[in-house]
Structures are given as C-alpha cells and as structure tokens.
C-alpha cells in the first residue's frame, strides 16, 4: 500500500505519460518532503474489537472460536462494518507476527 501511495505521489496522482517507441521515459522526481501522521489512540469501535479479540484463545497464532459473531452482536450499524474490517486486519496480523505483537 505504501508503495502504491509513493508511486502516486511521484507522478502527482496522475498516470505516467506514454512515450513513443525509442523515446526515453521521463525520470522520476525525487521527493523532498515527507509527512507522517501518527494517531495516539484508537477509535472506540477499535478498542472494543481489541477487547473482544483478547478474550479469545490463540493456538499456533490461529484464533479459536467464533469471534465474528461476537463482534457483530456487540457493535451495530456503520461502525459494525468498520469493526469487522479492522478485526480482519488484526487477526491476519496476529497470524503473521503473533498475538502479542498484533495487539500492542
């Protein structure tokens, strides 16, 4: 994702121009400034998701139990859909790096 955003930033969000055969493509401009945004805390629905997931057991970095139904019952409406997407991200992260690292 970062790679795609970087490529879009390098071209100003536009597709690169096509060149005629034999022409050399334009050289990419280097970035001079970078801005990184850091959030200090999670939105409320993300906190709830992390609390719910922490109650489930993980075995070999695989979550055990029906965590999706528990999240659907707890979080309703528009936030419910966002919560399920966040949950999928956290569970996938836990499978690759471990529960402690994903929940940190």
N, C-alpha and C positions, 0 to 999 in steps of 0.2 A: 504494500500500500504506500509506504513511504517512497519507494522507487517511482511509482506512478505519479505521485504528487510532485516529486522532484523533476521528473521529465516534463510535466505540465508547466511547472514554474520556469523551466529553462526555455520553453517555447512561448511563454506568455499566455498559456492556456489555449494556444491555437495548435492546429495540426501543422507539422512541418511542410514547407512548400516542396512540391515535386520538381525535380530538375530534369533537364533534357539529357539524353544519353551523352555520356562523355563529360558532362559538367560535374564539377565537384560540389558536393552539398555544402551549405553554409556551416561554418564552425560554430559550435555552441558557445554562448557567452557564459562566463563563469559568474557564479553568484557572489555578491559582495556582502550581503546582509542576510541573516537568518534569525527568525523569531520562533521561539519555542514557548508554548503555553503549557503551564502545569497547574492542574487542579489540586487543591489541598484536601478536599473531602469529596465523598461520593454523594450523588442524589439519594433521596430517601428510598426509592424503589431498589436501587443497587445495594444499599445497606441491608434491606430485607432479604434480597436474594442471597447475599453472602451469609447472613444469619441462618437462612433455611439450609443452604448447602453445607454449612459447617456441622449441622446436626446429622447428616448422612455419613455413613461409613464408606471409606475408600479402600479398595483392595487391589493392590498392584496398580495404583493410580487410576483405577476404574471405579466410578461411583456406583454404589449398591442401593437399589430402591427406586421408587417412583417419585423422583424429585420434581418432575414437570407438573404432575397433578397437584402436588403440594403448593407450588408457586402459582398455578392457575387458581387454586382455591383462596390463596392469601391475597394476591394482587389482581385487581379487576380493572377493566376499562383500557384506556390507551396505554397506561403505564404497564399493564399486563403484557402487552406485546413487546414493549421495550425491555421488560424484565426477562422475558423468555429469550430474547436475543442476547442480552447480557449474560444470562445463565449459560447459554450455549457456548459463548466465548470463554467464560470462566471454566466450565467443565473441560473444554478442549485444551485450555492452558494447563489445567491440573493433570490431564493425561500425559502431556509432554514434559512438564517441568516438576510435577508433584503438587500435592495439595497445599503444603505449607507455603511454597513459593507463589502459587496462584492466588492464595487468599491474603497474601501480605500487602 
